[in-house]
Amino acid sequence: MEGLNLTSDFAKFFTYQAFLMNGNSITSLMSLGLKSSLTGQDTKACSGRWSQSAWHFRDMTRLDAHLSDQTVFNENFIQGFIATSKKFGYNATYDINAVADLRHNRLVDSIKNSPELVFTSPRILSAYSEVVFPIIFSVDGRLNNRRLTTDGARRFFDLQRMPDDFHRQPTPVNFTIIEPLVRQIFNKHPSCPVLTIARTTTKSCSTLPLSAISAEFTEISRCASFQPSILTPPVSSGRTLTRTYIRKTCALAYVGAPY
């Protein structure tokens, strides 16, 4: 929270969403690379690794986890990143216009090439929200213009380091900053739940209304606030205290979610 200058509510939301997708809500452990047994026994829902291909199907500079080691930098993707920035961004920077088109192209590519893709809630929300992070957190706070240069992108995504004398955001980042950018991207390239098993792809709808994304956002935010009436089941519940239980209690029984 301090390193990225996040507000408390946004930091809680981001963490809780990560646990819903790829964490173990009972042990409060989550692997950042490949799955580790140290996160605890699996529940019925997939849990334990940030690179779970079914959920984190793509970031902007790595292959799908199913197709390759997602921790390995992919030069072809950074070249696509640069090309998209030159075509759509202001002065060849990665801005909101480049973000929207690169997000769309990456999803289309995953649907085409990944034999096991689950693009359902809450992944849809995170897919649209996390792509705006570079134009916020990777841009020097003294500029704060939502435009990431090619050199800055190379340092963050390839070299895995901040540029020299880098300043974080001047004010704490909250939902009022993230939400309008996410809405702008989604309105330009709406999506819908996608499920690919053995290279057979099924779409649940032609387009997913933005209201569905907003409802999902509201429910996760409600759960992330740690309200006792939502997240505290009876002590005697035993093995029912699983991430599945928490998801259902929080009304997060999404279509396609592997309970």
Number of C-alpha atoms within 10 A of each C-alpha: 12 10 8 14 16 19 15 15 14 20 18 19 19 17 12 19 21 20 21 21 24 24 27 25 21 15 12 11 18 21 19 15 14 15 17 14 11 11 19 16 12 13 15 11 18 20 25 29 25 21 23 22 21 23 24 23 25 22 18 19 21 20 23 25 22 17 12 11 14 23 14 11 16 15 12 12 16 19 13 16 21 21 18 22 26 16 15 19 20 16 12 18 26 29 23 23 18 23 26 23 18 21 21 17 16 20 18 11 12 18 22 13 14 22 17 22 26 25 27 21 23 20 21 20 19 19 20 25 17 15 20 23 15 19 22 22 20 26 24 22 16 11 11 17 12 20 24 24 21 18 11 22 24 16 16 14 18 15 12 11 12 18 17 7 7 13 16 20 20 12 10 15 20 15 12 9 11 16 15 11 19 21 16 15 22 21 12 12 14 16 20 16 20 19 20 20 12 9 14 11 16 13 14 13 11 10 12 15 14 14 9 12 18 13 11 19 17 12 14 21 18 14 23 21 16 13 10 9 10 15 17 12 15 9 7 8 9 9 8 12 17 19 23 21 17 21 20 13 16 17 14 19 16 15 10 14 18 13 14
